[in-house]
C-alpha cells in the first residue's frame, strides 16, 4: 500500500502487456499518459502519471484533482468533473489525431 495515496501497489495495466522489463513498463505508462493528456485536453482536463504513486492524477484547469487507479475510473472521474459524458472515440478527436500524426 502506498503511504502517500493509500492505493495498493498496482500489478500493471493491460496496456503494458509485452513490456520486457521495468524500463519498458515505465515508458509504456508515460506514453499512455501522453495519449490521455491529448484526449482530455479537448475537454478542459489534465492527466498526469509521474510513476511515483500507483494510478493517474486527473484534474480540471480550475485546480480540482483526484487520483484514479485505472482507465475505467479515469473516464468515470472525468465525466463526474465535467458533468457530461466524455467520448475518447469522438470522430472529431480521431480526425484531429490522424491529422497530427
VEXSE-928365 format. One record per residue (C-alpha): z, x, y; residue number from 1; residue in three letters. Coordinates in steps of 0.25 Angstrom, whole numbers, plus 2048, in hexadecimal, padded with zeros to 3 digits. Last residue first. Layout:
N
+-----+-----+-----+-----+------+
:   Z :   X :   Y :  nr : rest :
+-----+-----+-----+-----+------+
:   Z :   X :   Y : NUM :  ALA :
...
+-----+-----+-----+-----+------+
//
This chain:
101
+-----+-----+-----+-----+------+
:   Z :   X :   Y :  nr : rest :
+-----+-----+-----+-----+------+
: 76C : 801 : 830 : 101 :  UNK :
: 76F : 7FA : 83E : 100 :  UNK :
: 764 : 7F0 : 83B :  99 :  UNK :
: 76A : 7EC : 82E :  98 :  UNK :
: 778 : 7EB : 834 :  97 :  UNK :
: 772 : 7E2 : 83F :  96 :  UNK :
: 76B : 7D9 : 835 :  95 :  UNK :
: 778 : 7D8 : 82C :  94 :  UNK :
: 780 : 7D4 : 838 :  93 :  UNK :
: 777 : 7C9 : 83B :  92 :  UNK :
: 776 : 7C4 : 82D :  91 :  UNK :
: 785 : 7C3 : 82C :  90 :  UNK :
: 78A : 7CA : 81F :  89 :  UNK :
: 797 : 7CE : 825 :  88 :  UNK :
: 79A : 7C0 : 828 :  87 :  UNK :
: 7A7 : 7BE : 830 :  86 :  UNK :
: 7AC : 7B0 : 831 :  85 :  UNK :
: 7B4 : 7AB : 83E :  84 :  UNK :
: 7C2 : 7AC : 843 :  83 :  UNK :
: 7BF : 7BB : 847 :  82 :  UNK :
: 7CC : 7C1 : 842 :  81 :  UNK :
: 7CD : 7B8 : 836 :  80 :  UNK :
: 7BE : 7BA : 832 :  79 :  UNK :
: 7C0 : 7C9 : 833 :  78 :  UNK :
: 7CD : 7C8 : 82B :  77 :  UNK :
: 7C6 : 7C1 : 820 :  76 :  UNK :
: 7BA : 7CA : 820 :  75 :  UNK :
: 7C4 : 7D6 : 81F :  74 :  UNK :
: 7CC : 7D0 : 814 :  73 :  UNK :
: 7BF : 7CF : 80B :  72 :  UNK :
: 7BB : 7DD : 810 :  71 :  UNK :
: 7C8 : 7E4 : 80B :  70 :  UNK :
: 7D7 : 7E6 : 80E :  69 :  UNK :
: 7D8 : 7E1 : 81D :  68 :  UNK :
: 7DF : 7E8 : 828 :  67 :  UNK :
: 7E0 : 7DF : 835 :  66 :  UNK :
: 7DD : 7E1 : 844 :  65 :  UNK :
: 7DD : 7D9 : 851 :  64 :  UNK :
: 7D9 : 7E2 : 85C :  63 :  UNK :
: 7CF : 7DA : 865 :  62 :  UNK :
: 7C3 : 7E0 : 85F :  61 :  UNK :
: 7C8 : 7DA : 852 :  60 :  UNK :
: 7CD : 7E2 : 846 :  59 :  UNK :
: 7CB : 7E5 : 837 :  58 :  UNK :
: 7D2 : 7F1 : 830 :  57 :  UNK :
: 7CD : 7F3 : 822 :  56 :  UNK :
: 7D6 : 7F5 : 816 :  55 :  UNK :
: 7DE : 800 : 810 :  54 :  UNK :
: 7E4 : 809 : 81A :  53 :  UNK :
: 7DF : 817 : 820 :  52 :  UNK :
: 7D1 : 814 : 81C :  51 :  UNK :
: 7CE : 812 : 82B :  50 :  UNK :
: 7C7 : 805 : 828 :  49 :  UNK :
: 7C3 : 7FE : 835 :  48 :  UNK :
: 7BD : 7F1 : 838 :  47 :  UNK :
: 7BA : 7EA : 845 :  46 :  UNK :
: 7B7 : 7DC : 849 :  45 :  UNK :
: 7AF : 7D6 : 854 :  44 :  UNK :
: 7A6 : 7CE : 84A :  43 :  UNK :
: 79A : 7D7 : 84C :  42 :  UNK :
: 7A3 : 7E3 : 84A :  41 :  UNK :
: 7A8 : 7DD : 83C :  40 :  UNK :
: 79B : 7E1 : 835 :  39 :  UNK :
: 799 : 7EF : 83B :  38 :  UNK :
: 7A8 : 7F2 : 839 :  37 :  UNK :
: 7A7 : 7ED : 82B :  36 :  UNK :
: 79C : 7F7 : 828 :  35 :  UNK :
: 7A3 : 803 : 82E :  34 :  UNK :
: 7B0 : 7FF : 826 :  33 :  UNK :
: 7A8 : 7FF : 819 :  32 :  UNK :
: 7A2 : 80D : 81C :  31 :  UNK :
: 7B1 : 812 : 81E :  30 :  UNK :
: 7B5 : 80C : 811 :  29 :  UNK :
: 7A9 : 812 : 80A :  28 :  UNK :
: 7AC : 820 : 810 :  27 :  UNK :
: 7BB : 81F : 80B :  26 :  UNK :
: 7B6 : 81B : 7FD :  25 :  UNK :
: 7AD : 827 : 7FD :  24 :  UNK :
: 7B8 : 831 : 802 :  23 :  UNK :
: 7C1 : 82B : 7F7 :  22 :  UNK :
: 7B7 : 82D : 7EC :  21 :  UNK :
: 7AB : 828 : 7E5 :  20 :  UNK :
: 7A9 : 81B : 7ED :  19 :  UNK :
: 7A1 : 812 : 7E3 :  18 :  UNK :
: 7A9 : 806 : 7E7 :  17 :  UNK :
: 7AE : 807 : 7F5 :  16 :  UNK :
: 7A8 : 7F9 : 7F9 :  15 :  UNK :
: 7B1 : 7F3 : 7EE :  14 :  UNK :
: 7BD : 7F7 : 7F6 :  13 :  UNK :
: 7C8 : 801 : 7F2 :  12 :  UNK :
: 7D5 : 800 : 7EC :  11 :  UNK :
: 7DC : 7FD : 7F9 :  10 :  UNK :
: 7EB : 802 : 7FA :   9 :  UNK :
: 7F4 : 7F6 : 7FD :   8 :  UNK :
: 7F4 : 7F1 : 80B :   7 :  UNK :
: 801 : 7F2 : 813 :   6 :  UNK :
: 7FA : 7F7 : 81F :   5 :  UNK :
: 800 : 804 : 823 :   4 :  UNK :
: 808 : 807 : 817 :   3 :  UNK :
: 7FC : 805 : 80E :   2 :  UNK :
: 800 : 800 : 800 :   1 :  UNK :
+-----+-----+-----+-----+------+
//
